[in-house]
Amino acid sequence: MSGYRILDDDDIDPIKVEHKRKQYLDENTLIQIYNYIIYNFNCGDCHFWARSYLHDIGTVSLFGPFEGRTRGTALPTRRMTQFCRT
Protein backbone atom coordinates (compact mmCIF):
# COMPACT_ATOMS: atom_id res chain seq x y z
CA MET A 1 0.00 0.00 0.00
CA SER A 2 2.64 2.43 -1.03
CA GLY A 3 1.44 6.01 -0.81
CA TYR A 4 -1.46 5.30 1.55
CA ARG A 5 -1.60 6.29 5.19
CA ILE A 6 -4.22 5.67 7.86
CA LEU A 7 -4.78 8.48 10.35
CA ASP A 8 -6.68 7.59 13.50
CA ASP A 9 -7.46 10.84 15.27
CA ASP A 10 -10.60 9.43 16.87
CA ASP A 11 -10.62 9.72 20.67
CA ILE A 12 -13.40 7.14 21.03
CA ASP A 13 -12.33 4.03 22.96
CA PRO A 14 -14.87 1.18 22.55
CA ILE A 15 -15.31 -0.85 25.72
CA LYS A 16 -18.11 -3.33 25.14
CA VAL A 17 -20.78 -4.20 22.58
CA GLU A 18 -23.82 -6.09 23.86
CA HIS A 19 -26.72 -7.74 22.02
CA LYS A 20 -29.86 -7.67 24.15
CA ARG A 21 -33.48 -8.68 23.75
CA LYS A 22 -36.66 -7.55 25.49
CA GLN A 23 -39.83 -9.61 25.42
CA TYR A 24 -43.19 -8.06 26.20
CA LEU A 25 -45.80 -10.51 27.48
CA ASP A 26 -49.50 -10.23 28.21
CA GLU A 27 -49.75 -12.92 30.86
CA ASN A 28 -48.29 -15.87 28.90
CA THR A 29 -48.80 -14.46 25.40
CA LEU A 30 -45.82 -12.96 23.63
CA ILE A 31 -46.78 -9.50 22.36
CA GLN A 32 -43.50 -8.15 21.02
CA ILE A 33 -39.75 -8.84 20.91
CA TYR A 34 -37.13 -6.12 20.58
CA ASN A 35 -33.53 -6.96 19.64
CA TYR A 36 -31.06 -4.17 20.22
CA ILE A 37 -27.36 -3.39 20.44
CA ILE A 38 -25.75 -1.47 23.32
CA TYR A 39 -22.38 0.09 22.47
CA ASN A 40 -20.32 1.31 25.46
CA PHE A 41 -17.40 3.64 24.84
CA ASN A 42 -15.17 6.23 26.44
CA CYS A 43 -14.26 9.52 24.87
CA GLY A 44 -11.66 11.48 26.76
CA ASP A 45 -12.46 11.12 30.45
CA CYS A 46 -16.19 10.53 29.83
CA HIS A 47 -18.28 7.40 29.33
CA PHE A 48 -21.11 7.19 26.76
CA TRP A 49 -23.42 4.46 25.62
CA ALA A 50 -25.56 4.14 22.53
CA ARG A 51 -28.56 1.95 21.73
CA SER A 52 -29.88 0.87 18.35
CA TYR A 53 -32.84 -1.43 17.76
CA LEU A 54 -32.15 -4.00 15.04
CA HIS A 55 -35.47 -3.36 13.27
CA ASP A 56 -34.31 0.26 12.74
CA ILE A 57 -30.50 -0.07 12.85
CA GLY A 58 -29.96 3.33 11.20
CA THR A 59 -31.40 5.14 14.24
CA VAL A 60 -29.21 5.45 17.33
CA SER A 61 -29.90 6.92 20.77
CA LEU A 62 -26.83 8.36 22.49
CA PHE A 63 -26.61 8.64 26.29
CA GLY A 64 -24.02 10.49 28.31
CA PRO A 65 -21.59 11.76 29.16
CA PHE A 66 -21.18 9.96 32.48
CA GLU A 67 -18.32 9.93 34.96
CA GLY A 68 -17.93 6.17 34.64
CA ARG A 69 -19.61 3.03 33.34
CA THR A 70 -22.19 2.92 36.13
CA ARG A 71 -24.32 5.44 34.18
CA GLY A 72 -25.20 6.95 37.52
CA THR A 73 -23.52 10.35 37.56
CA ALA A 74 -24.26 12.38 34.46
CA LEU A 75 -21.84 15.14 33.57
CA PRO A 76 -23.13 18.56 32.49
CA THR A 77 -24.92 18.45 29.12
CA ARG A 78 -22.62 21.05 27.60
CA ARG A 79 -19.78 18.48 27.65
CA MET A 80 -21.71 16.18 25.32
CA THR A 81 -21.64 18.74 22.54
CA GLN A 82 -17.83 18.72 22.63
CA PHE A 83 -17.81 15.12 21.39
CA CYS A 84 -20.76 15.08 18.98
CA ARG A 85 -20.05 15.90 15.37
CA THR A 86 -22.68 16.22 12.69
The first five atom37 places (N, CA, C, CB, O) and aatype in JSON, in Angstrom:
{
  "aatype": [12, 15, 7, 18, 1, 9, 10, 3, 3, 3, 3, 9, 3, 14, 9, 11, 19, 6, 8, 11, 1, 11, 5, 18, 10, 3, 6, 2, 16, 10, 9, 5, 9, 18, 2, 18, 9, 9, 18, 2, 13, 2, 4, 7, 3, 4, 8, 13, 17, 0, 1, 15, 18, 10, 8, 3, 9, 7, 16, 19, 15, 10, 13, 7, 14, 13, 6, 7, 1, 16, 1, 7, 16, 0, 10, 14, 16, 1, 1, 12, 16, 5, 13, 4, 1, 16],
  "atom_mask": [
    [1, 1, 1, 1, 1],
    [1, 1, 1, 1, 1],
    [1, 1, 1, 0, 1],
    [1, 1, 1, 1, 1],
    [1, 1, 1, 1, 1],
    [1, 1, 1, 1, 1],
    [1, 1, 1, 1, 1],
    [1, 1, 1, 1, 1],
    [1, 1, 1, 1, 1],
    [1, 1, 1, 1, 1],
    [1, 1, 1, 1, 1],
    [1, 1, 1, 1, 1],
    [1, 1, 1, 1, 1],
    [1, 1, 1, 1, 1],
    [1, 1, 1, 1, 1],
    [1, 1, 1, 1, 1],
    [1, 1, 1, 1, 1],
    [1, 1, 1, 1, 1],
    [1, 1, 1, 1, 1],
    [1, 1, 1, 1, 1],
    [1, 1, 1, 1, 1],
    [1, 1, 1, 1, 1],
    [1, 1, 1, 1, 1],
    [1, 1, 1, 1, 1],
    [1, 1, 1, 1, 1],
    [1, 1, 1, 1, 1],
    [1, 1, 1, 1, 1],
    [1, 1, 1, 1, 1],
    [1, 1, 1, 1, 1],
    [1, 1, 1, 1, 1],
    [1, 1, 1, 1, 1],
    [1, 1, 1, 1, 1],
    [1, 1, 1, 1, 1],
    [1, 1, 1, 1, 1],
    [1, 1, 1, 1, 1],
    [1, 1, 1, 1, 1],
    [1, 1, 1, 1, 1],
    [1, 1, 1, 1, 1],
    [1, 1, 1, 1, 1],
    [1, 1, 1, 1, 1],
    [1, 1, 1, 1, 1],
    [1, 1, 1, 1, 1],
    [1, 1, 1, 1, 1],
    [1, 1, 1, 0, 1],
    [1, 1, 1, 1, 1],
    [1, 1, 1, 1, 1],
    [1, 1, 1, 1, 1],
    [1, 1, 1, 1, 1],
    [1, 1, 1, 1, 1],
    [1, 1, 1, 1, 1],
    [1, 1, 1, 1, 1],
    [1, 1, 1, 1, 1],
    [1, 1, 1, 1, 1],
    [1, 1, 1, 1, 1],
    [1, 1, 1, 1, 1],
    [1, 1, 1, 1, 1],
    [1, 1, 1, 1, 1],
    [1, 1, 1, 0, 1],
    [1, 1, 1, 1, 1],
    [1, 1, 1, 1, 1],
    [1, 1, 1, 1, 1],
    [1, 1, 1, 1, 1],
    [1, 1, 1, 1, 1],
    [1, 1, 1, 0, 1],
    [1, 1, 1, 1, 1],
    [1, 1, 1, 1, 1],
    [1, 1, 1, 1, 1],
    [1, 1, 1, 0, 1],
    [1, 1, 1, 1, 1],
    [1, 1, 1, 1, 1],
    [1, 1, 1, 1, 1],
    [1, 1, 1, 0, 1],
    [1, 1, 1, 1, 1],
    [1, 1, 1, 1, 1],
    [1, 1, 1, 1, 1],
    [1, 1, 1, 1, 1],
    [1, 1, 1, 1, 1],
    [1, 1, 1, 1, 1],
    [1, 1, 1, 1, 1],
    [1, 1, 1, 1, 1],
    [1, 1, 1, 1, 1],
    [1, 1, 1, 1, 1],
    [1, 1, 1, 1, 1],
    [1, 1, 1, 1, 1],
    [1, 1, 1, 1, 1],
    [1, 1, 1, 1, 1]
  ],
  "atom_positions": [
    [[0.83, -1.19, 0.0], [0.0, 0.0, 0.0], [0.87, 1.24, 0.0], [-0.95, 0.0, 1.21], [0.72, 2.13, 0.84]],
    [[1.76, 1.29, -0.92], [2.64, 2.43, -1.03], [1.84, 3.69, -1.33], [3.7, 2.18, -2.12], [0.99, 3.71, -2.22]],
    [[2.13, 4.75, -0.59], [1.44, 6.01, -0.81], [0.19, 6.21, 0.03], [0.0, 0.0, 0.0], [-0.37, 7.3, 0.04]],
    [[-0.26, 5.17, 0.73], [-1.46, 5.3, 1.55], [-1.07, 5.38, 3.01], [-2.42, 4.11, 1.31], [-0.14, 4.72, 3.46]],
    [[-1.8, 6.19, 3.75], [-1.6, 6.29, 5.19], [-2.97, 6.23, 5.87], [-0.85, 7.62, 5.57], [-3.97, 6.66, 5.31]],
    [[-3.0, 5.69, 7.06], [-4.22, 5.67, 7.86], [-3.99, 6.58, 9.06], [-4.59, 4.2, 8.31], [-3.05, 6.39, 9.83]],
    [[-4.85, 7.57, 9.21], [-4.78, 8.48, 10.35], [-5.94, 8.16, 11.28], [-4.82, 9.97, 9.9], [-7.1, 8.17, 10.86]],
    [[-5.63, 7.89, 12.52], [-6.68, 7.59, 13.5], [-6.65, 8.68, 14.56], [-6.48, 6.16, 14.14], [-5.96, 8.56, 15.57]],
    [[-7.42, 9.75, 14.31], [-7.46, 10.84, 15.27], [-8.74, 10.79, 16.11], [-7.37, 12.18, 14.55], [-9.14, 11.79, 16.7]],
    [[-9.36, 9.63, 16.15], [-10.6, 9.43, 16.87], [-10.3, 9.13, 18.34], [-11.43, 8.3, 16.24], [-9.56, 8.19, 18.64]],
    [[-10.86, 9.91, 19.24], [-10.62, 9.72, 20.67], [-11.57, 8.7, 21.29], [-10.74, 11.03, 21.4], [-11.53, 8.49, 22.5]],
    [[-12.41, 8.07, 20.49], [-13.4, 7.14, 21.03], [-12.73, 5.79, 21.3], [-14.6, 6.96, 20.06], [-12.08, 5.22, 20.43]],
    [[-12.92, 5.3, 22.52], [-12.33, 4.03, 22.96], [-13.46, 3.05, 23.25], [-11.42, 4.23, 24.21], [-14.05, 3.1, 24.33]],
    [[-13.78, 2.13, 22.31], [-14.87, 1.18, 22.55], [-14.53, 0.26, 23.72], [-15.14, 0.36, 21.28], [-13.39, -0.2, 23.86]],
    [[-15.52, -0.01, 24.55], [-15.31, -0.85, 25.72], [-16.04, -2.19, 25.58], [-15.78, -0.13, 26.99], [-15.47, -3.25, 25.82]],
    [[-17.3, -2.11, 25.18], [-18.11, -3.33, 25.14], [-19.28, -3.13, 24.19], [-18.61, -3.7, 26.55], [-19.88, -2.06, 24.15]],
    [[-19.6, -4.18, 23.43], [-20.78, -4.2, 22.58], [-21.64, -5.36, 23.05], [-20.41, -4.33, 21.06], [-21.17, -6.49, 23.16]],
    [[-22.91, -5.07, 23.34], [-23.82, -6.09, 23.86], [-25.03, -6.25, 22.94], [-24.27, -5.74, 25.29], [-25.57, -5.26, 22.45]],
    [[-25.45, -7.48, 22.71], [-26.72, -7.74, 22.02], [-27.73, -8.13, 23.09], [-26.57, -8.86, 20.92], [-27.5, -9.07, 23.86]],
    [[-28.84, -7.4, 23.13], [-29.86, -7.67, 24.15], [-31.21, -7.88, 23.48], [-29.94, -6.52, 25.17], [-31.41, -7.56, 22.31]],
    [[-32.13, -8.43, 24.26], [-33.48, -8.68, 23.75], [-34.48, -8.46, 24.88], [-33.6, -10.13, 23.18], [-34.29, -8.91, 26.0]],
    [[-35.55, -7.75, 24.55], [-36.66, -7.55, 25.49], [-37.88, -8.27, 24.93], [-36.96, -6.03, 25.72], [-38.17, -8.19, 23.74]],
    [[-38.58, -8.96, 25.8], [-39.83, -9.61, 25.42], [-40.96, -8.99, 26.23], [-39.75, -11.16, 25.65], [-40.87, -8.86, 27.45]],
    [[-42.01, -8.61, 25.54], [-43.19, -8.06, 26.2], [-44.29, -9.11, 26.16], [-43.67, -6.73, 25.52], [-44.67, -9.6, 25.09]],
    [[-44.79, -9.46, 27.35], [-45.8, -10.51, 27.48], [-47.08, -9.94, 28.06], [-45.28, -11.64, 28.36], [-47.06, -9.04, 28.89]],
    [[-48.2, -10.48, 27.6], [-49.5, -10.23, 28.21], [-49.91, -11.56, 28.83], [-50.58, -9.7, 27.14], [-50.41, -12.46, 28.15]],
    [[-49.68, -11.66, 30.13], [-49.75, -12.92, 30.86], [-48.77, -13.89, 30.23], [-51.2, -13.5, 30.85], [-47.56, -13.71, 30.39]],
    [[-49.21, -14.91, 29.52], [-48.29, -15.87, 28.9], [-48.2, -15.72, 27.39], [-48.71, -17.28, 29.23], [-47.58, -16.55, 26.73]],
    [[-48.8, -14.67, 26.84], [-48.8, -14.46, 25.4], [-47.73, -13.45, 25.02], [-50.18, -13.98, 24.91], [-47.69, -12.34, 25.55]],
    [[-46.87, -13.85, 24.11], [-45.82, -12.96, 23.63], [-46.44, -11.88, 22.74], [-44.73, -13.75, 22.86], [-47.1, -12.19, 21.75]],
    [[-46.22, -10.62, 23.11], [-46.78, -9.5, 22.36], [-45.75, -8.95, 21.38], [-47.25, -8.39, 23.32], [-46.06, -8.68, 20.22]],
    [[-44.51, -8.78, 21.85], [-43.5, -8.15, 21.02], [-42.11, -8.53, 21.51], [-43.68, -6.63, 21.02], [-41.9, -8.75, 22.71]],
    [[-41.16, -8.61, 20.58], [-39.75, -8.84, 20.91], [-38.94, -7.71, 20.28], [-39.26, -10.25, 20.39], [-39.11, -7.37, 19.11]],
    [[-38.05, -7.13, 21.08], [-37.13, -6.12, 20.58], [-35.7, -6.64, 20.72], [-37.31, -4.77, 21.35], [-35.28, -7.02, 21.82]],
    [[-34.96, -6.67, 19.63], [-33.53, -6.96, 19.64], [-32.81, -5.63, 19.49], [-33.13, -7.97, 18.5], [-33.16, -4.81, 18.65]],
    [[-31.79, -5.43, 20.32], [-31.06, -4.17, 20.22], [-29.59, -4.35, 20.61], [-31.71, -3.1, 21.11], [-29.22, -5.31, 21.27]],
    [[-28.79, -3.41, 20.17], [-27.36, -3.39, 20.44], [-27.06, -2.22, 21.38], [-26.54, -3.27, 19.11], [-27.53, -1.1, 21.17]],
    [[-26.26, -2.5, 22.42], [-25.75, -1.47, 23.32], [-24.25, -1.37, 23.07], [-26.07, -1.78, 24.84], [-23.54, -2.37, 23.16]],
    [[-23.78, -0.17, 22.77], [-22.38, 0.09, 22.47], [-21.84, 1.02, 23.55], [-22.2, 0.71, 21.04], [-22.26, 2.17, 23.64]],
    [[-20.93, 0.53, 24.39], [-20.32, 1.31, 25.46], [-18.96, 1.82, 25.02], [-20.19, 0.47, 26.76], [-18.16, 1.06, 24.47]],
    [[-18.7, 3.1, 25.24], [-17.4, 3.64, 24.84], [-17.01, 4.83, 25.71], [-17.43, 4.06, 23.37], [-17.85, 5.5, 26.31]],
    [[-15.73, 5.06, 25.77], [-15.17, 6.23, 26.44], [-14.68, 7.2, 25.4], [-14.03, 5.83, 27.41], [-14.23, 6.82, 24.32]],
    [[-14.78, 8.47, 25.73], [-14.26, 9.52, 24.87], [-13.64, 10.55, 25.81], [-15.38, 10.16, 23.95], [-14.34, 11.24, 26.54]],
    [[-12.33, 10.64, 25.77], [-11.66, 11.48, 26.76], [-11.83, 10.86, 28.13], [0.0, 0.0, 0.0], [-11.59, 9.67, 28.3]],
    [[-12.25, 11.65, 29.1], [-12.46, 11.12, 30.45], [-13.94, 10.85, 30.72], [-11.92, 12.11, 31.48], [-14.34, 10.74, 31.88]],
    [[-14.75, 10.73, 29.68], [-16.19, 10.53, 29.83], [-16.62, 9.17, 29.26], [-16.97, 11.66, 29.13], [-16.0, 8.64, 28.34]],
    [[-17.7, 8.64, 29.83], [-18.28, 7.4, 29.33], [-19.6, 7.72, 28.63], [-18.49, 6.37, 30.49], [-20.38, 8.54, 29.12]],
    [[-19.85, 7.07, 27.5], [-21.11, 7.19, 26.76], [-21.63, 5.79, 26.47], [-20.92, 8.0, 25.44], [-20.88, 4.81, 26.52]],
    [[-22.9, 5.7, 26.18], [-23.42, 4.46, 25.62], [-24.48, 4.81, 24.59], [-24.0, 3.53, 26.73], [-25.16, 5.83, 24.68]],
    [[-24.61, 3.93, 23.62], [-25.56, 4.14, 22.53], [-26.4, 2.88, 22.37], [-24.82, 4.5, 21.2], [-25.94, 1.77, 22.61]],
    [[-27.64, 3.08, 21.94], [-28.56, 1.95, 21.73], [-29.17, 2.07, 20.34], [-29.68, 1.9, 22.82], [-29.57, 3.15, 19.91]],
    [[-29.23, 0.93, 19.65], [-29.88, 0.87, 18.35], [-30.7, -0.41, 18.26], [-28.83, 0.95, 17.19], [-30.18, -1.5, 18.49]],
    [[-31.97, -0.27, 17.93], [-32.84, -1.43, 17.76], [-32.61, -2.02, 16.38], [-34.34, -1.06, 17.95], [-32.51, -1.29, 15.4]],
    [[-32.52, -3.34, 16.3], [-32.15, -4.0, 15.04], [-33.19, -3.82, 13.95], [-31.94, -5.46, 15.28], [-32.85, -3.89, 12.77]],
    [[-34.45, -3.58, 14.3], [-35.47, -3.36, 13.27], [-35.34, -1.98, 12.63], [-36.87, -3.53, 13.86], [-35.94, -1.71, 11.59]],
    [[-34.54, -1.09, 13.26], [-34.31, 0.26, 12.74], [-32.85, 0.63, 13.01], [-35.29, 1.31, 13.39], [-32.57, 1.63, 13.67]],
    [[-31.92, -0.17, 12.49], [-30.5, -0.07, 12.85], [-29.89, 1.28, 12.49], [-29.73, -1.17, 12.16], [-28.86, 1.64, 13.05]],
    [[-30.49, 2.03, 11.59], [-29.96, 3.33, 11.2], [-30.26, 4.43, 12.19], [0.0, 0.0, 0.0], [-29.76, 5.55, 12.04]],
    [[-31.07, 4.16, 13.21], [-31.4, 5.14, 14.24], [-30.7, 4.75, 15.53], [-32.95, 5.22, 14.45], [-30.79, 3.61, 15.98]],
    [[-29.99, 5.71, 16.12], [-29.21, 5.45, 17.33], [-29.56, 6.48, 18.38], [-27.69, 5.46, 17.02], [-29.68, 7.67, 18.09]],
    [[-29.73, 6.02, 19.62], [-29.9, 6.92, 20.77], [-28.59, 6.97, 21.53], [-31.08, 6.46, 21.7], [-28.02, 5.93, 21.86]],
    [[-28.1, 8.18, 21.81], [-26.83, 8.36, 22.49], [-27.09, 8.88, 23.9], [-25.92, 9.34, 21.7], [-27.88, 9.81, 24.09]],
    [[-26.42, 8.28, 24.89], [-26.61, 8.64, 26.29], [-25.26, 9.01, 26.9], [-27.28, 7.48, 27.08], [-24.26, 8.33, 26.68]],
    [[-25.25, 10.07, 27.65], [-24.02, 10.49, 28.31], [-23.81, 11.98, 28.11], [0.0, 0.0, 0.0], [-24.65, 12.66, 27.53]],
    [[-22.73, 12.47, 28.57], [-21.59, 11.76, 29.16], [-21.8, 11.46, 30.64], [-20.32, 12.59, 28.98], [-22.51, 12.18, 31.34]],
    [[-21.16, 10.39, 31.09], [-21.18, 9.96, 32.48], [-19.76, 9.93, 33.02], [-21.86, 8.58, 32.63], [-18.79, 9.87, 32.25]],
    [[-19.65, 9.98, 34.33], [-18.32, 9.93, 34.96], [-17.68, 8.57, 34.77], [-18.41, 10.26, 36.44], [-16.46, 8.47, 34.62]],
    [[-18.46, 7.52, 34.78], [-17.93, 6.17, 34.64], [-19.0, 5.26, 34.05], [0.0, 0.0, 0.0], [-20.07, 5.73, 33.67]],
    [[-18.7, 3.97, 33.99], [-19.61, 3.03, 33.34], [-20.88, 2.76, 34.12], [-18.91, 1.75, 33.1], [-21.79, 2.11, 33.59]],
    [[-21.0, 3.21, 35.34], [-22.19, 2.92, 36.13], [-23.42, 3.65, 35.61], [-21.95, 3.3, 37.58], [-24.54, 3.31, 35.98]],
    [[-23.23, 4.63, 34.74], [-24.32, 5.44, 34.18], [-25.07, 6.2, 35.26], [-25.28, 4.54, 33.41], [-26.18, 6.69, 35.01]],
    [[-24.5, 6.31, 36.43], [-25.2, 6.95, 37.52], [-25.01, 8.45, 37.58], [0.0, 0.0, 0.0], [-25.98, 9.19, 37.78]],
    [[-23.8, 8.93, 37.41], [-23.52, 10.35, 37.56], [-23.33, 10.98, 36.19], [-22.28, 10.58, 38.43], [-22.3, 10.81, 35.55]],
    [[-24.35, 11.71, 35.76], [-24.26, 12.38, 34.46], [-23.44, 13.65, 34.6], [-25.68, 12.71, 33.9], [-23.56, 14.38, 35.58]],
    [[-22.61, 13.9, 33.62], [-21.84, 15.14, 33.57], [-22.69, 16.22, 32.92], [-20.49, 14.94, 32.8], [-23.68, 15.9, 32.27]],
    [[-22.33, 17.48, 33.07], [-23.13, 18.56, 32.49], [-23.34, 18.37, 30.98], [-22.46, 19.92, 32.74], [-22.43, 17.95, 30.27]],
    [[-24.54, 18.67, 30.52], [-24.92, 18.45, 29.12], [-24.0, 19.16, 28.15], [-26.34, 18.91, 28.9], [-23.75, 18.64, 27.06]],
    [[-23.48, 20.31, 28.52], [-22.62, 21.05, 27.6], [-21.4, 20.25, 27.17], [-22.18, 22.36, 28.24], [-20.87, 20.48, 26.09]],
    [[-20.94, 19.29, 28.0], [-19.78, 18.48, 27.65], [-20.09, 17.54, 26.49], [-19.3, 17.68, 28.87], [-19.21, 17.21, 25.7]],
    [[-21.34, 17.1, 26.39], [-21.71, 16.18, 25.32], [-21.48, 16.81, 23.95], [-23.17, 15.74, 25.46], [-21.05, 16.14, 23.02]],
    [[-21.77, 18.08, 23.83], [-21.64, 18.74, 22.54], [-20.18, 18.83, 22.09], [-22.24, 20.14, 22.6], [-19.92, 19.01, 20.9]],
    [[-19.24, 18.71, 23.0], [-17.83, 18.72, 22.63], [-17.47, 17.49, 21.8], [-16.95, 18.79, 23.88], [-16.56, 17.54, 20.98]],
    [[-18.18, 16.39, 22.02], [-17.81, 15.12, 21.39], [-18.69, 14.76, 20.2], [-17.88, 14.03, 22.41], [-18.33, 13.88, 19.42]],
    [[-19.82, 15.42, 20.05], [-20.76, 15.08, 18.98], [-20.46, 15.9, 17.75], [-22.2, 15.3, 19.43], [-20.4, 17.13, 17.8]],
    [[-20.28, 15.22, 16.65], [-20.05, 15.9, 15.37], [-21.19, 15.55, 14.44], [-18.67, 15.51, 14.74], [-21.7, 14.43, 14.46]],
    [[-21.59, 16.5, 13.63], [-22.68, 16.22, 12.69], [-22.13, 15.99, 11.31], [-23.69, 17.36, 12.67], [-22.89, 15.73, 10.37]]
  ]
}
